[in-house]
């Protein structure tokens, strides 16, 4: 296998990292929403995002991923969550790994060591996307306003993840709990989705969580 140099891409010089919604100053909105709001939004910012490509039918690949991450390789349209780490199926030979802030470099090193000579590709895409977490009793109603994809529990159980059209654009919806959903969004569209969610959730009450 050709040697691959893995570099630390997160600044270590004290440079200030900013999320794509830093100008919205979400922390200043904490505690100012309606009491008992039907929807609570949390910006899961500055996490490590890595795309992994490999042969999902190869037992050695699945075993290597499990060895490196302690997570079983998820099947089609599913996401596996372990604490603050998640692994999501994106396609027949592609997965998205999300790890806590600052752990992406070590995660990539562990994966490459565990997968050895297998034909793989790992790309750090942390700077291009982020997650908005929505929780509360009225999240599904907000999703129903925003996408034509069927989010009924019978069709969208906990652990499912799909890419779909949402508010005239595209993103990934992940259901991580009974009343908890995540939107995997492109950084450049964050403003648009933030404004959309404020409007869509207005009738139920929207609160912001740190």
ChimeraX attribute file (.defattr): number of C-alpha atoms within 10 A of each C-alpha:
attribute: neighborCount
match mode: 1-to-1
recipient: residues
	/A:1	7
	/A:2	5
	/A:3	6
	/A:4	7
	/A:5	6
	/A:6	12
	/A:7	9
	/A:8	12
	/A:9	12
	/A:10	17
	/A:11	10
	/A:12	9
	/A:13	6
	/A:14	6
	/A:15	8
	/A:16	7
	/A:17	11
	/A:18	10
	/A:19	17
	/A:20	20
	/A:21	16
	/A:22	12
	/A:23	9
	/A:24	12
	/A:25	9
	/A:26	15
	/A:27	13
	/A:28	10
	/A:29	13
	/A:30	14
	/A:31	12
	/A:32	10
	/A:33	15
	/A:34	14
	/A:35	10
	/A:36	13
	/A:37	19
	/A:38	20
	/A:39	28
	/A:40	21
	/A:41	24
	/A:42	18
	/A:43	21
	/A:44	16
	/A:45	19
	/A:46	20
	/A:47	21
	/A:48	23
	/A:49	25
	/A:50	22
	/A:51	20
	/A:52	22
	/A:53	19
	/A:54	18
	/A:55	15
	/A:56	17
	/A:57	10
	/A:58	10
	/A:59	10
	/A:60	15
	/A:61	21
	/A:62	18
	/A:63	17
	/A:64	21
	/A:65	20
	/A:66	16
	/A:67	16
	/A:68	17
	/A:69	20
	/A:70	11
	/A:71	17
	/A:72	14
	/A:73	21
	/A:74	17
	/A:75	16
	/A:76	15
	/A:77	17
	/A:78	19
	/A:79	24
	/A:80	21
	/A:81	14
	/A:82	11
	/A:83	8
	/A:84	10
	/A:85	17
	/A:86	18
	/A:87	24
	/A:88	26
	/A:89	23
	/A:90	22
	/A:91	13
	/A:92	14
	/A:93	13
	/A:94	17
	/A:95	23
	/A:96	21
	/A:97	24
	/A:98	24
	/A:99	24
	/A:100	16
	/A:101	16
	/A:102	16
	/A:103	15
	/A:104	22
	/A:105	18
	/A:106	13
	/A:107	18
	/A:108	22
	/A:109	15
	/A:110	16
	/A:111	19
	/A:112	20
	/A:113	13
	/A:114	19
	/A:115	20
	/A:116	13
	/A:117	11
	/A:118	15
	/A:119	11
	/A:120	16
	/A:121	12
	/A:122	19
	/A:123	12
	/A:124	18
	/A:125	15
	/A:126	21
	/A:127	16
	/A:128	12
	/A:129	21
	/A:130	25
	/A:131	22
	/A:132	18
	/A:133	20
	/A:134	27
	/A:135	22
	/A:136	19
	/A:137	16
	/A:138	19
	/A:139	21
	/A:140	19
	/A:141	16
	/A:142	20
	/A:143	21
	/A:144	15
	/A:145	13
	/A:146	17
	/A:147	17
	/A:148	12
	/A:149	16
	/A:150	11
	/A:151	16
	/A:152	11
	/A:153	11
	/A:154	8
	/A:155	10
	/A:156	17
	/A:157	16
	/A:158	19
	/A:159	18
	/A:160	20
	/A:161	25
	/A:162	21
	/A:163	15
	/A:164	15
	/A:165	15
	/A:166	20
	/A:167	17
	/A:168	8
	/A:169	13
	/A:170	15
	/A:171	18
	/A:172	17
	/A:173	26
	/A:174	25
	/A:175	23
	/A:176	20
	/A:177	12
	/A:178	13
	/A:179	15
	/A:180	19
	/A:181	24
	/A:182	22
	/A:183	21
	/A:184	21
	/A:185	19
	/A:186	17
	/A:187	16
	/A:188	12
	/A:189	15
	/A:190	19
	/A:191	14
	/A:192	11
	/A:193	19
	/A:194	15
	/A:195	10
	/A:196	15
	/A:197	20
	/A:198	16
	/A:199	13
	/A:200	20
	/A:201	21
	/A:202	16
	/A:203	13
	/A:204	18
	/A:205	18
	/A:206	26
	/A:207	25
	/A:208	20
	/A:209	17
	/A:210	12
